[in-house]
Structures are given as structure tokens and as C-alpha cells.
């Protein structure tokens, strides 16, 4: 299984993929917090969840401390809301591709 930090990183990468699907990829020169500030308030995924996920990801990635289970629970809760948003974005992308064909 995945470690707590790996779970956090996995969900954050899914968030970045979602942003890319919505036409908002993260430029490589931007930090996580700079990227967060550039996102429009309504991208189909709750702003508070975006902030919480980014905070936990930065902690998991850069802090010498261990990710605790409370953080993992928080991220899994966010994932339960992000997953349907990703599915919806994928469906919209498919519809656009079919309309363009």
C-alpha cells in the first residue's frame, strides 16, 4: 500500500491533472501556493478544498515531519469530492472532442 505521504501526493497530482483538464495547467516555474493564487475561484472544485489539499501536499513534500492519519483522512475526504469533478471534466472534454469531429 501507499504511505500517508504518497497518498497525499497522489491526490495532489490528481488535482493538477484536473486543473489541466480545465485548461489551467500548473507552470513549472510556479510554486504550489503561486499556482493556487492564479486559479479562478470557480473551477468546479471547492476553493477551501484546493487550499487544504495544497497545504497538506506542501507539508507532505517539504516538511521533515511525518504525515499523520488525520491529514490522510482530510485528503481522502477531499478526494471523494475531487473524483466526481474529474469525471465530469473528462466527460465534458470527450463531448467537446466529439463535437469537433
C-alpha positions in Angstrom: 0.0 0.0 0.0 0.9 3.6 -0.2 2.4 5.6 2.6 0.5 8.5 4.0 2.7 11.0 2.2 2.3 9.0 -1.1 -1.5 9.2 -0.7 -1.3 13.0 -0.3 1.0 13.3 -3.3 -1.3 11.1 -5.4 -4.4 13.2 -4.7 -2.5 16.4 -5.3 -1.3 15.1 -8.7 -4.9 14.2 -9.5 -5.8 17.8 -8.6 -3.1 19.1 -11.0 -4.5 16.8 -13.7 -8.0 18.1 -13.1 -6.7 21.7 -13.4 -5.1 20.8 -16.7 -8.3 19.2 -17.9 -10.0 22.5 -17.1 -7.4 24.4 -19.2 -5.3 25.5 -16.2 -2.1 23.6 -16.1 0.5 24.5 -13.5 3.5 26.2 -15.0 6.7 24.6 -13.8 8.1 27.9 -12.6 5.2 28.4 -10.1 5.2 27.2 -6.5 2.2 25.3 -5.2 0.9 28.5 -3.5 1.6 30.7 -6.5 -0.4 28.3 -8.7 -3.2 28.2 -6.2 -3.5 32.0 -6.3 -3.8 32.0 -10.1 -6.8 29.7 -10.2 -10.2 31.3 -10.8 -12.5 31.0 -7.8 -14.8 28.7 -9.6 -13.1 25.8 -11.4 -15.7 23.2 -10.4 -13.8 22.2 -7.2 -14.2 23.9 -3.9 -11.7 26.7 -3.1 -11.4 25.5 0.6 -10.6 22.0 -0.6 -8.0 23.4 -3.0 -6.3 25.3 -0.2 -6.5 22.5 2.3 -5.1 20.0 -0.3 -2.3 22.3 -1.2 -1.3 22.9 2.4 -1.2 19.2 3.2 0.7 18.5 0.0 3.3 21.1 0.8 3.6 19.7 4.3 4.0 16.1 3.0 6.6 17.1 0.4 8.8 19.6 2.2 8.4 19.1 6.0 10.7 16.7 7.8 7.7 15.7 9.9 5.5 12.7 9.1 2.1 13.0 7.5 -0.4 11.8 10.2 -3.6 9.9 9.7 -5.8 13.0 10.3 -4.1 14.6 7.3 -4.7 11.4 5.2 -8.4 11.3 6.3 -8.7 15.0 5.3 -7.2 14.3 1.9 -9.3 11.2 1.3 -12.4 13.3 2.1 -11.2 15.9 -0.5 -10.6 13.1 -3.0 -14.2 12.0 -2.5 -15.3 15.4 -3.9 -12.5 15.8 -6.4 -13.1 12.4 -8.1 -16.6 13.3 -9.4 -15.2 16.7 -10.6 -12.5 14.9 -12.6 -15.1 12.5 -14.1 -17.3 15.5 -15.1 -14.3 17.3 -16.6 -13.3 14.2 -18.6 -16.9 13.8 -19.8 -17.0 17.5 -21.0 -13.7 17.0 -22.7 -15.0 13.9 -24.6 -18.1 15.8 -25.6 -16.1 18.7 -27.0 -13.9 16.3 -28.9 -16.9 14.5 -30.4 -18.5 17.8 -31.4 -15.3 18.9 -33.1 -15.1 15.7 -35.1 
